[in-house]
């Protein structure tokens, strides 16, 4: 169980690091634009991301 959780966490770090490594200027610009979004928009994006992740997990392991 723990090995799967740590593997997923490691993969998350790798995927999160790709964009700032490849285009730091673009990442900074995207972060500035994201900071200007209203809270409800950020919540909706977060909800959509979680639901998409759950769907992928369900399709892989369902």
Buried (B, 14 or more C-beta within 10 A) or exposed (E): EEEEEEEEEEEEEEEEEEEBEEEEEEBEEEEEEEEEEEEEEEEEEEEEEEEEEEEEEEEEEE
